[in-house]
Amino acid sequence: MPVYKCLLVGDANVGKSSLMRRILLGEFDPSYCATVGVDLSAVALNIDPVTPVILTVIDLGGQEDFSALRTQYYRGAHYALLVFDLGSRTTLEHLSDWYRGMNSTLTVTEKRQIPGMVVGNKADGERPRQVDRSEGEQFASSIGWPYIETSAKTGANVDRLFMDTAQTLYRLYPPIPRSQAPEQ
């Protein structure tokens, strides 16, 4: 069963941990506290009836205090979810810094940009939007990534976000059949 390393990245309070809670437990907790440092979770998904995959999701605290800690988790990542709050233009503006930070840590041997998806979270209409869908799509297009809007509160598009991630990873990094795997 393939296991993929997926980063959950963005400013503090954009809802990264709430997205994880929604996919893992199927619930939203408005009193949930911000991630201090790093939180690791395993999400098991069946991308079709006979193909299970595991996403090892690394929820990186968005506070500036943890910037040195974050860089060690960027290495070896297969995918990243860049998350911003639709009710906060600043969090969208900071995505460029998050994107550059992730890709600047790649070693010469990796020779690739981390693929991923841009996620506009808090699409539940509870607060006024400061970012239109077209602005989120424009940023995503500028880095060559797809865009999705979610709500951890209502669950809107959260299953789709993680399923699309798992399917993309399986397509980008298909498992090597045992018959073709190198001898140990």
C-alpha positions as CSV (number, residue, x, y, z in Angstrom):
1,M,0.0,0.0,0.0
2,P,1.6,3.3,-1.0
3,V,2.3,5.9,1.7
4,Y,2.6,9.6,0.7
5,K,3.9,12.5,2.7
6,C,1.6,15.5,2.4
7,L,2.2,18.9,3.9
8,L,-0.6,21.1,5.3
9,V,0.8,24.6,5.1
10,G,-0.5,28.2,5.7
11,D,-0.8,31.0,8.2
12,A,-2.1,30.4,11.8
13,N,-5.9,30.2,12.1
14,V,-6.7,29.4,8.5
15,G,-8.3,26.1,9.5
16,K,-5.6,23.5,8.7
17,S,-6.1,21.5,11.9
18,S,-9.9,21.8,11.5
19,L,-9.6,20.3,8.0
20,M,-7.7,17.4,9.5
21,R,-10.2,16.9,12.3
22,R,-13.0,16.9,9.7
23,I,-11.4,14.2,7.5
24,L,-10.2,12.1,10.5
25,L,-13.2,12.4,12.8
26,G,-15.9,13.8,10.7
27,E,-16.5,16.7,13.0
28,F,-15.7,20.3,13.6
29,D,-14.7,21.7,17.0
30,P,-14.9,25.5,17.2
31,S,-12.9,25.5,20.4
32,Y,-10.0,23.5,18.9
33,C,-6.6,25.1,19.7
34,A,-4.0,26.1,17.2
35,T,-1.2,23.6,16.3
36,V,1.9,24.2,18.4
37,G,4.8,23.1,16.2
38,V,3.8,20.1,14.1
39,D,1.0,17.5,14.1
40,L,1.2,14.2,12.2
41,S,-1.8,12.2,11.1
42,A,-2.3,9.2,8.8
43,V,-5.4,9.3,6.5
44,A,-6.3,6.0,4.9
45,L,-8.3,6.4,1.7
46,N,-9.5,4.0,-1.0
47,I,-9.0,5.8,-4.3
48,D,-11.1,3.0,-5.9
49,P,-12.6,-0.2,-4.5
50,V,-9.3,-2.1,-4.6
51,T,-6.6,0.6,-4.2
52,P,-5.9,1.9,-0.7
53,V,-3.4,4.7,-0.1
54,I,-2.2,6.3,3.1
55,L,-1.5,10.0,3.3
56,T,0.8,11.0,6.1
57,V,-0.4,14.5,6.6
58,I,2.0,16.9,8.4
59,D,0.0,19.8,9.8
60,L,2.6,22.6,10.2
61,G,1.9,25.3,12.8
62,G,1.6,28.6,11.0
63,Q,3.2,30.8,13.7
64,E,6.5,32.4,12.7
65,D,8.1,30.9,15.9
66,F,8.1,27.5,14.2
67,S,9.7,28.5,10.8
68,A,13.0,26.7,11.6
69,L,11.2,23.5,12.6
70,R,9.0,23.5,9.5
71,T,11.9,23.4,7.0
72,Q,13.0,19.9,8.1
73,Y,9.5,18.6,7.4
74,Y,9.4,20.1,3.8
75,R,12.1,17.7,2.6
76,G,10.9,14.6,0.9
77,A,7.3,15.8,0.7
78,H,5.3,14.4,-2.1
79,Y,2.6,17.0,-2.1
80,A,1.5,20.2,-0.3
81,L,-1.9,21.8,0.5
82,L,-1.5,25.6,0.7
83,V,-4.4,26.7,2.9
84,F,-5.7,30.3,3.3
85,D,-8.8,31.8,4.9
86,L,-11.3,33.2,2.4
87,G,-12.2,35.8,5.0
88,S,-8.6,37.1,5.2
89,R,-6.8,38.6,2.2
90,T,-3.6,38.6,4.1
91,T,-3.5,34.8,4.4
92,L,-3.8,34.6,0.6
93,E,-1.0,37.1,0.1
94,H,1.2,35.1,2.4
95,L,0.9,31.9,0.3
96,S,3.6,33.1,-2.0
97,D,6.0,33.1,0.9
98,W,4.9,29.6,2.0
99,Y,5.4,28.3,-1.5
100,R,8.8,29.8,-1.9
101,G,9.8,28.6,1.6
102,M,8.9,25.0,0.8
103,N,10.6,24.9,-2.6
104,S,13.7,26.7,-1.4
105,T,14.5,23.8,1.0
106,L,14.7,21.2,-1.8
107,T,18.0,19.6,-2.2
108,V,19.9,19.5,-5.5
109,T,19.1,15.8,-5.9
110,E,15.3,16.4,-5.6
111,K,15.4,18.7,-8.7
112,R,11.6,19.3,-8.6
113,Q,9.0,21.7,-7.3
114,I,6.6,20.2,-4.7
115,P,3.3,19.6,-6.4
116,G,0.1,20.5,-4.6
117,M,-3.2,22.3,-4.4
118,V,-4.3,25.7,-3.2
119,V,-7.2,25.5,-0.6
120,G,-9.5,28.5,0.1
121,N,-11.0,27.4,3.5
122,K,-13.9,28.8,5.6
123,A,-16.2,28.8,2.6
124,D,-19.2,28.4,4.9
125,G,-20.4,32.0,4.5
126,E,-20.2,32.7,8.2
127,R,-17.9,35.7,7.7
128,P,-17.7,38.1,4.8
129,R,-15.3,37.0,2.1
130,Q,-12.3,39.1,1.4
131,V,-11.1,36.8,-1.4
132,D,-13.1,36.0,-4.4
133,R,-13.0,32.6,-6.1
134,S,-11.3,34.1,-9.1
135,E,-8.4,35.5,-6.9
136,G,-7.8,32.1,-5.4
137,E,-7.9,30.5,-8.8
138,Q,-5.5,33.2,-10.2
139,F,-2.9,32.5,-7.5
140,A,-3.2,28.7,-8.0
141,S,-2.8,29.1,-11.7
142,S,0.3,31.3,-11.2
143,I,2.1,28.4,-9.5
144,G,0.5,25.7,-11.8
145,W,-1.7,24.1,-9.1
146,P,-5.4,23.3,-8.9
147,Y,-7.7,25.3,-6.6
148,I,-10.5,24.2,-4.3
149,E,-12.7,25.9,-1.7
150,T,-13.6,24.0,1.4
151,S,-15.3,24.4,4.8
152,A,-14.1,22.4,7.7
153,K,-17.1,23.6,9.6
154,T,-19.7,22.2,7.2
155,G,-17.5,19.6,5.6
156,A,-18.0,21.1,2.1
157,N,-15.4,19.7,-0.3
158,V,-13.2,18.3,2.5
159,D,-13.6,14.7,1.3
160,R,-13.1,15.8,-2.2
161,L,-9.9,17.7,-1.2
162,F,-8.3,14.6,0.3
163,M,-9.5,12.2,-2.4
164,D,-8.2,14.4,-5.2
165,T,-4.9,14.6,-3.3
166,A,-4.7,10.8,-2.9
167,Q,-5.6,10.2,-6.6
168,T,-3.1,12.8,-7.8
169,L,-0.3,11.3,-5.7
170,Y,-1.1,7.8,-6.9
171,R,-0.9,9.0,-10.5
172,L,2.3,11.0,-9.9
173,Y,4.1,8.3,-7.8
174,P,2.6,4.9,-8.7
175,P,3.7,2.0,-6.6
176,I,6.3,-0.3,-8.1
177,P,4.8,-3.8,-8.6
178,R,6.6,-6.4,-6.5
179,S,7.7,-8.2,-9.7
180,Q,9.7,-5.0,-10.7
181,A,10.9,-4.0,-7.2
182,P,14.7,-4.3,-6.7
183,E,15.9,-7.3,-4.7
184,Q,16.6,-6.6,-1.0
